[in-house]
């Protein structure tokens, strides 16, 4: 960034040391830093194409769950699992006729737990999904290389 006039060397993580940035914060920072480079847009688009919702569905979100020791298996073997999430508050209310109705209050939140299993992934579908993701990753690295060329060209003009 030293070739950008007036750039102050300040990153988001400098404000709150010892706390890693979330992925969304890192992306926001990257978009800010990359905004002054002509070839950054191609890299941003390629990065956004990776690890999309379709890929996560086809692979059972394997990448994320493997980091938490819940990776789905291939072809055979279910994995028992508990899920925890925040939802709108629900309360069972007894009506005057003796029936019970569940009333939802979106202004309040509660924690909901569920039990289930992760089904095994079909190997051919996981292979196809990963091959397509490999193609997206390769495009991302090619876009990154083009951006680095732009950065090096700009540095060369400053020397």
N, C-alpha and C positions, 0 to 999 in steps of 0.2 A: 504493500500500500504506500510505500515511500515515494512512488512515482505519481501519486495523486496529490495535487496541490491542496494544501489545507487539511489533509487527513490527520486527525488526532488519534493516536494509537490507544484506543480504548475499546475493550470488548465487554460484552454483557456479563461474562463470568468474573470480570474484575470487580464488579459491584458487590457480589456476594461470594467471596472466596470459600473454598472447601465444599461447595455445593455444585455438583455437575448439572449442566443445563439439560432440560428435557429435550426430546427430539424436536418438538414444535418450536422451542426457543432457539435451538441450534439452526433450524431451517430459516427462521425469521432473521437471525443474525447473518446467515449466509446470503440471504436475499439482499440484505442491506449492503453487505460488503461487495457482493457481485454486481450490484446495480450499475456501477460505473464501467463495466467491461462489456464490450459488444458481443462477445461469444458466451457470456454467462447464461443468457436466456436458453440456449440449447442445452446446457448442462442442467439448469433448473428443471426444464421440461422432462429431460431424461430421468432425473432423480425422482420426479413426481410420478413417472410411469412405473417405477419399481415398487414392489411389495404392495400392490394394490389390493382392493377388496376381493376381486375375483381370484387372484393368486392365493390370498390367505384362505379363502373358502376351499379352493381346490386342494390345498396342502394341509388343511386342518389347522391353519395358523402354526405350522410346525416350527418355523423360525423362532417365534416368540415363546411358544410353549416348551421348546427344547431348552431354552435358557432357564426355565423354572421347573425342570425335571418332569414335565408332563407331555413330552413329545408323543404324538400318535404313533402307533405301530404301522407296519406295512403288511397288507394282505390278511393277516390273522392277529387276533388278540385285542380285546377291548381294554381300556384303561378306566377304572372307576375314578370319578372326579367329583368334587364339590365346587360349586360356583357361588360367589358372593358379589352382590351388586346393590347399589343404592336405587330405590324406586320411590314412587309417590306413596305416601302413607295410605294404608288400607285398614278399614275397620268394619267388622261385622255388626250390623244394626238389626235388631229384631223389630219387625213391623207389627202393627196392631193385630194383624190376622195370624200371627205366629210364624210367618215366613221370615227368613233371614236374607238380608241384602248386603252385599259388600259395597261400601262407600269409599271412594277415593278422594284424598285431599292433596292436590298437587302443591299446596303451600308448605306441607310438611313432608319430610323424607324418612324412610325407614330402611333398614338393611334386610335384604332378602337372601336366603340361602336355598340352594337347590342341589340335588344329587342326580348324577347321571353317569353316562359312560362316553368316552371318546371312541368312536368306531374306527376300525383300522382303515387306512387309506388304500385304495386300489393302486397297485404299483404302476400300471400303465398311465393312469391319470396323473399321478404324482410326477412320473418321468416327463410327460408332455408339459406339465405346468413348469417344472424346473428347467426344461430345455428352453421354453419361451422366456422365462425369467433370466436365464443366462444370456439370451439375445439382448434383453433390455439392459442388463448389467454391462455387456460389451459396448452397447451404444453410449451408455453413461460414461464409461472410461474413455471412449473415443472423443466425446464432447469435452471431457476434462482435459485430455491431451491438447485439444485445439485451444482451450482457454489458457493453458500453460504456455503454449506458443505465443499467444497474444501478450501475456504477461512478460515473457522473455523479450519479445520484440520491443515492448514499451521500456523495459529496463535498459536494453541496448541503446535506445535513442537518448536516454538520460546520461549515459556514460561518456 
